[in-house]
Amino acid sequence: MTSALPSGVQGLLAAQAIAETKARYCRFIDTKQWERLPSLFTADCRFEGLGSAPAGADVATFVKGVSTRLAPTISVHHCHMPEIRFLSDAHARVTWAMEDYVEWTDGSSARETPGSRGFRGYGHYEEEYRLDSGAWKICFLRLTRLRIDPVDAAQPPALMGQRQATPAWPDA
């Protein structure tokens, strides 16, 4: 028996919930909210294509890897233009256009991007989402890259923003 695909208002609400999950993913990574990051994934989620975790990694391995790798950085992740395809009323496949900016603040970028301070990357996230206890969560995440540009080491260092993020916003 196959499930009906969400349509009409229910489809729009499901698509919006999926987009909000991805928005939280970017915000939690860039604001270094590592303790909140696992809440976005199903317990059986697997990862591919990431420099911070090996292919097939589980949630704990991914979070440990990304938190270690990005701890000494200023990072900015943008995901846009989602292509959302519902496979059932509780399962969706999504492709996100993405851009990320990662700048090491402790001089450790030599091992990541020799001769540079960091990188700007472009590509796509290929993901699957599953409705889990009433919330849309990521159950598969793959990062593909089309281009990576180094951030020149001679470029002046980044200045921190005038006002830093409020971690619990908008949930506060």
Backbone hydrogen bonds, N-H to C=O, Kabsch-Sander energy under -0.5 kcal/mol:
donor,donor_aa,acceptor,acceptor_aa,energy
10,Q,7,S,-0.9
11,G,7,S,-1.3
12,L,8,G,-2.0
13,L,9,V,-2.7
14,A,10,Q,-2.3
15,A,11,G,-2.5
16,Q,12,L,-2.4
17,A,13,L,-2.3
18,I,14,A,-2.2
19,A,15,A,-2.3
20,E,16,Q,-2.3
21,T,17,A,-1.8
22,K,18,I,-2.0
23,A,19,A,-2.3
24,R,20,E,-2.3
25,Y,21,T,-2.1
26,C,22,K,-2.1
27,R,23,A,-2.4
28,F,24,R,-3.6
29,I,25,Y,-2.0
30,D,26,C,-2.6
31,T,27,R,-2.4
32,K,29,I,-1.1
33,Q,28,F,-2.8
34,W,32,K,-1.3
36,R,33,Q,-1.1
37,L,33,Q,-1.3
39,S,36,R,-1.3
40,L,37,L,-2.0
41,F,38,P,-1.7
42,T,138,I,-2.3
45,C,42,T,-1.7
46,R,139,C,-0.9
47,F,57,A,-1.1
48,E,141,L,-2.1
50,L,53,A,-0.5
53,A,50,L,-0.9
56,G,47,F,-2.8
57,A,47,F,-0.7
57,A,54,P,-2.0
62,F,58,D,-2.5
63,V,59,V,-2.9
64,K,60,A,-2.4
65,G,61,T,-2.5
66,V,62,F,-3.1
67,S,63,V,-2.3
68,T,64,K,-1.9
69,R,65,G,-2.7
70,L,66,V,-2.5
71,A,67,S,-0.7
73,T,70,L,-1.5
74,I,103,E,-2.4
75,S,73,T,-0.5
76,V,101,Y,-2.3
78,H,99,E,-2.9
80,H,97,A,-2.6
83,E,95,T,-2.2
84,I,82,P,-0.7
85,R,83,E,-0.5
85,R,93,R,-2.7
87,L,91,H,-2.6
88,S,91,H,-1.8
91,H,88,S,-0.8
92,A,129,Y,-2.5
93,R,85,R,-2.9
94,V,127,E,-2.9
95,T,83,E,-1.5
96,W,125,Y,-2.4
97,A,80,H,-2.2
98,M,123,G,-2.6
99,E,78,H,-2.3
100,D,121,G,-2.2
101,Y,76,V,-2.2
102,V,119,F,-2.9
103,E,74,I,-2.5
104,W,117,R,-2.4
105,T,72,P,-3.3
106,D,72,P,-0.7
110,A,107,G,-0.7
111,R,108,S,-1.2
112,E,108,S,-0.5
112,E,109,S,-0.5
113,T,109,S,-3.8
116,S,113,T,-1.9
117,R,151,V,-3.3
118,G,151,V,-0.8
119,F,102,V,-2.4
120,R,149,D,-2.8
121,G,100,D,-2.9
122,Y,147,R,-2.5
123,G,98,M,-2.0
124,H,144,T,-2.1
125,Y,96,W,-2.2
126,E,124,H,-0.5
126,E,142,R,-3.0
127,E,94,V,-3.1
127,E,125,Y,-0.6
128,E,140,F,-2.1
129,Y,92,A,-2.8
130,R,137,K,-2.7
131,L,90,A,-2.3
132,D,130,R,-0.5
132,D,135,A,-3.3
135,A,132,D,-1.4
137,K,130,R,-2.4
137,K,135,A,-0.6
138,I,40,L,-2.9
139,C,128,E,-3.2
140,F,128,E,-1.4
141,L,46,R,-2.0
142,R,126,E,-1.9
143,L,48,E,-1.9
144,T,124,H,-3.2
144,T,142,R,-0.5
146,L,122,Y,-3.0
147,R,122,Y,-1.7
149,D,120,R,-3.2
151,V,118,G,-2.3
152,D,150,P,-0.7
153,A,115,G,-1.0
155,Q,152,D,-1.5
169,W,166,T,-1.9
171,D,168,A,-1.8
172,A,168,A,-0.9
